[in-house]
Amino acid sequence: MAAKKGGLGKGLDSLIVNKNEGVVAVNPEQHGAPVEVDINKVEPNKLQPRKNFDEDKLQDLAENIKLHGIINPLIVQDRGKYYEIIGGERRWRAARIAGFKKVPVIIMNLSEQEFVEISLIDNIQREQLNPIEEAMAFARLIDEFKLKQDEVAERVSKSRTTITNALRLLKLDKRVQDMIVDDKLTTGHARAMLSITDNDKQYEFAEKAFDEKMSVRDVEREVKKLLSDKKSDKKSKSAELDPQLVAVYQDTQEKLKGILGTKVFINAKDNKSGKVEIEYYSQDELNRIVELLENIK
């Protein structure tokens, strides 16, 4: 699917009629009044970023729907033989639990990019995603539709710092990400562990933090101590390096930081070999770095 460079599709701004309150809704003047359709002809979004639905909350919503009906219609895309949900999957699930045969919908005709964007934004603005699902949604907007971080921030009414911090969570080991999803760790705990680059050690530390009920401050202090010990080990190894080479490596490291606009580390194994590490915080930033390297002559 070809993605448009930046910006929402032309039909999307008419959907988001109350950005400040974080509500995605359809402007009925532009998209028509809701109609009732057979609930069995409505299917969930296959690319729904939200994977976890709280069964107790769904049951509560079902009871509410039994009493008051579905106040906000579902937003759906006409797929010919069925309607695919753009926004309102919780209401659809709750309506099925409540035994409804029909549901009110507003039928849209969006491009595939508009369809994906509005379904992602609907979940994000309604705060229905866990931190990892939200980070993955941000990353998808950036990677698939070539949006910049500040453009994503504008779409979902959040600060750029929030977007950056969320994306950093995707650098965590998958097992640590799962601990966030399971509410075993907060995002504050997890971000403090990003400095531990060895995945197994990071997960081991995360389990220790959970078992010992560490506060975020505790984690920050322990990680700092861990890295300090590691730095001391590095210093003892670097003492074996030629001092002149160490100075050259440090100078080269600073030059690369200036050229690439991100953190760069030169880790020398001995006087002849080592490795260069370049940090990035999103696919968009990685693409920028690759482009810079490709243009170096």
Buried (B, 14 or more C-beta within 10 A) or exposed (E): EEEBEEEBBEBBEEBBBEBEEBEBBBEEEEBEEBEEBEBEBBBEBEEBBBEEEEEEEBEEBBEBBBEEEBEBBBBBBEEEEBBBBBBBBBBBBBBBBBEBEBBBBBBBEBBEBBBBBBBBBBBBBBEBBBBBBBBBBBBBBBBBBBBBBEBBBBBBBBEBEBBBBBBBBBBBBEBBBBBBBEEBBBBEBBBBBBEBEEEEBBBBBBBEBBEEEBEBEBBBEBBEEBEEEBEEEEEEEBEEBEEEBBEEBEEEBEEBBEEBEBEBBBEBEEEEEBEEEBBBBBBBBBBBBEEEEEEEE
